[in-house]
Structures are given as C-alpha cells and as structure tokens.
Amino acid sequence: MAAALLGDPQILVLDEPVNGLDPEGIRWIRTFLRERAESGNTVLLSSHLIGELAETVDDVVIIKHGTIVADGTLDEVIGNHSTLEKAFFARTSEHAGDVV
C-alpha cells in the first residue's frame, strides 16, 4: 500500500485492503481511508467483505455479472434490508426477487 501513496494521489483504488490484516491493522486502515475521504480525496474499494465495507464506505455500487444492480449512498442501497449483506444478496442471488 505504501507504493500506492507515493506522490499523495487524490484517488486511491484498493482491492481487498483489509485482507489478511489483524484487528489493529483493520482499525488503522479504516481510520486512514476515512481521513483520506474526509480531506477531499476519492477512495474506491473493492471487497468481498461486505460487513467491513458497511463499516467503512459512504457510497456503494453492487455489480452482478458485469451489470450494476444497485448504487447510491450506503443507506439508499441498504433500503428496507437490515444490513448491507442482506441488500447485496437480495440483488445478486438467483432468487433476487425473493425476500432475504
């Protein structure tokens, strides 16, 4: 990750940034990414750790087979669902019309 920060880029694109980190490392990266975003920079995360994303992001894009099936603020995407994970599966499962 240090190489990604050379030159203090305004946009960070990170894939699975907390993969393999211990709890302290996860907390550090969350704080770091939040501070980057709050200072006006763009941080784009790609991750399969849906619960972690819900703790970190402001906006969400859900993609299924190359098609955007949801995008908006975290609250908009969660909508009537109790969690981002449930909203994700409601939009991407084989039975996407079923209640999850």
C-alpha positions as CSV (number, residue, x, y, z in Angstrom):
1,M,0.0,0.0,0.0
2,A,2.9,2.4,0.7
3,A,3.7,2.4,-3.1
4,A,0.1,3.4,-3.8
5,L,0.6,6.6,-1.7
6,L,3.7,7.9,-3.4
7,G,3.0,11.4,-4.7
8,D,0.0,11.7,-2.4
9,P,-2.6,10.8,-5.0
10,Q,-6.1,12.3,-4.9
11,I,-7.7,9.0,-5.9
12,L,-6.9,5.6,-4.3
13,V,-8.2,2.4,-5.9
14,L,-7.8,-0.5,-3.5
15,D,-8.8,-4.2,-3.9
16,E,-9.4,-6.1,-0.6
17,P,-7.4,-3.6,1.5
18,V,-8.0,-5.4,4.8
19,N,-7.4,-8.9,3.6
20,G,-5.0,-10.6,6.0
21,L,-4.8,-7.8,8.5
22,D,-5.2,-8.3,12.2
23,P,-7.9,-6.2,14.1
24,E,-5.5,-3.4,14.8
25,G,-4.5,-3.2,11.2
26,I,-8.1,-3.2,10.1
27,R,-8.9,-0.3,12.5
28,W,-5.8,1.6,11.2
29,I,-6.8,1.2,7.6
30,R,-10.4,2.2,8.3
31,T,-9.3,5.4,10.0
32,F,-6.7,6.1,7.3
33,L,-9.2,5.7,4.5
34,R,-11.9,7.7,6.3
35,E,-9.4,10.6,6.8
36,R,-8.4,10.5,3.1
37,A,-12.0,10.7,2.1
38,E,-12.8,13.5,4.6
39,S,-9.9,15.5,3.3
40,G,-11.5,15.6,-0.2
41,N,-9.7,12.6,-1.8
42,T,-11.5,9.8,-3.5
43,V,-11.1,6.2,-2.1
44,L,-12.5,3.4,-4.2
45,L,-12.7,0.0,-2.5
46,S,-13.4,-3.4,-4.0
47,S,-14.0,-6.1,-1.5
48,H,-15.9,-9.3,-0.7
49,L,-16.0,-8.5,3.0
50,I,-19.4,-6.9,2.9
51,G,-19.7,-6.3,6.7
52,E,-16.3,-4.5,6.6
53,L,-17.5,-2.3,3.7
54,A,-20.5,-1.3,5.7
55,E,-18.2,0.0,8.4
56,T,-16.1,2.0,6.0
57,V,-17.9,3.4,3.0
58,D,-20.3,6.2,2.2
59,D,-21.5,5.1,-1.2
60,V,-21.9,1.6,-2.6
61,V,-22.1,0.0,-6.1
62,I,-23.2,-3.6,-6.4
63,I,-22.3,-5.4,-9.6
64,K,-23.7,-8.7,-10.8
65,H,-22.3,-10.4,-13.9
66,G,-20.9,-7.0,-15.1
67,T,-24.2,-5.1,-14.6
68,I,-24.7,-2.5,-11.9
69,V,-27.7,-3.7,-9.9
70,A,-27.6,-1.0,-7.2
71,D,-25.7,2.2,-6.5
72,G,-26.2,5.0,-4.1
73,T,-25.4,6.0,-0.5
74,L,-25.0,3.2,2.0
75,D,-28.4,3.9,3.4
76,E,-30.0,4.0,0.0
77,V,-28.6,0.7,-1.0
78,I,-29.5,-1.0,2.3
79,G,-33.0,0.4,2.0
80,N,-35.5,-1.9,3.7
81,H,-32.9,-4.5,4.5
82,S,-31.3,-4.8,7.9
83,T,-27.7,-5.0,6.6
84,L,-25.7,-4.3,3.5
85,E,-25.1,-8.1,3.3
86,K,-28.8,-8.8,3.1
87,A,-29.2,-6.0,0.5
88,F,-26.4,-7.5,-1.5
89,F,-27.8,-11.0,-1.6
90,A,-31.3,-9.6,-2.4
91,R,-29.9,-8.0,-5.5
92,T,-27.5,-10.8,-6.6
93,S,-28.9,-14.1,-5.6
94,E,-30.6,-16.5,-8.1
95,H,-33.8,-15.6,-6.4
96,A,-33.3,-11.8,-6.3
97,G,-37.0,-11.2,-6.1
98,D,-37.4,-13.3,-3.0
99,V,-37.3,-11.8,0.5
100,V,-33.9,-12.3,2.1
